[in-house]
């Protein structure tokens, strides 16, 4: 955004040029963009801060935002598509698969998808400023190789104010104040980068005003890099990062060791269950007071309690290994 509250069209032009150049080299790119509420403020200036007024600004500004993106990409011979999403589009398996198929099809057509949260209906997302998490969800769901989180500084800064080239832990960090239009700032970018890197995606936090995209795609280094873990299979990534847990299963150390080695979770290792879940729901797996993973259960909470009241023997696994993700 410019200082006057309007969308910075020169900056959008820079993004369009870098993305178009990358696509000409054969890369597929999705843009996750904020700016709808601020874009609305640039057109209809009022100081209202109620939820409904913020939603109205988003509805006004989203059209302006997409018009500018479309105009700038058209200069480079590229077309764009708009996707407005909420968390439910990821937690619901059927909707998630439909979304993934749409992104794949847009890639085949050579279109640049531009994703934003559907702030006109998603009240919690307006309060939290969740676009950084949304970008991690999109990257994980799409199976991206790289997630780039653009910010107004050169990367994540350490306590001396210098850029951390490789993220190791939160003790390195210098917390910075959020911008006027942002509500998450660098902190939500760090959490998004950590999430996607745990799913096996290389993640970097970089200065959006730099030529970061071309630098990184050419093998160079800039900003702060979060090294990826081993790539997760698509279904396990969905279970681990996008589903909404409906309860908790507390397990002993023996069960924890077994599932860490790729085994299924059996009733004999369960100590206690909490929550309100049914067959097919996701639960948190708790050991020694901390969450060690998530799994999709084959029994409801009432059925598991009946099993625990019995001798726990002679029953099938509660969570099959294929439906377990260990963090």
CORBELUR-V42456 format. One record per pair of residues at least 6 apart in sequence whose ideal C-beta (glycine too) atoms are under 6 Angstrom apart, sorted by the first residue. I is the first residue (numbers start at 1). J is the second residue. If there is no record, write none. Layout:
BEGIN
i = (I;I)
j = (J;J)
END
This chain:
BEGIN
i = (1;1;2;5;5;6;7;7;7;9;12;12;13;16;16;16;18;18;19;20;20;22;22;28;30;30;31;32;32;32;32;32;33;33;34;35;36;36;36;36;36;37;37;37;37;38;39;39;39;40;40;40;41;43;44;51;54;55;58;58;59;66;69;69;70;73;78;79;80;80;81;81;81;82;83;83;84;84;86;86;89;89;90;90;90;91;91;91;100;103;103;106;115;117;117;119;129;129;132;132;132;132;133;135;136;136;136;137;139;139;139;140;140;140;140;144;146;147;147;147;148;149;149;150;154;154;155;155;155;155;156;156;156;157;158;158;158;159;164;164;166;167;167;176;178;189;193;193;193;195;196;197;197;197;198;199;199;200;200;200;200;200;201;202;203;204;204;205;205;206;206;206;212;215;236;239;239;240;240;243;245;245;245;246;246;246;247;247;247;247;247;248;248;248;248;249;249;249;249;250;250;250;251;251;251;252;252;254;255;256;259;259;260;262;263;264;264;264;265;265;266;267;267;267;267;268;273;273;277;277;278;279;282;282;283;284;284;285;285;285;293;293;293;294;295;295;295;296;297;297;299;307)
j = (38;181;8;41;42;42;35;39;68;68;68;72;72;72;73;76;213;214;29;76;78;29;217;107;113;138;114;115;131;134;135;138;114;116;131;65;58;61;62;65;116;54;57;58;61;181;61;64;65;57;60;61;57;60;60;123;126;120;119;120;120;82;80;114;80;80;112;111;112;114;106;111;113;114;113;115;116;118;118;122;95;99;96;137;242;242;243;244;141;113;142;113;138;125;134;126;183;184;184;188;189;192;192;192;192;195;196;242;147;196;201;196;199;237;241;201;202;196;201;203;204;189;205;208;163;207;163;205;223;224;164;205;224;174;164;172;174;174;172;224;225;224;226;186;185;205;203;205;226;241;203;203;226;228;229;232;237;228;229;230;231;232;228;228;226;223;225;223;224;212;222;223;222;222;325;294;325;294;325;282;282;283;284;275;277;281;274;275;277;283;301;274;275;284;286;270;273;283;285;271;272;286;269;270;287;269;271;269;269;287;265;324;326;321;321;317;320;321;318;319;317;307;312;315;318;312;301;304;283;301;300;300;294;296;297;291;294;292;293;295;325;326;327;325;319;323;324;323;318;319;318;315)
END
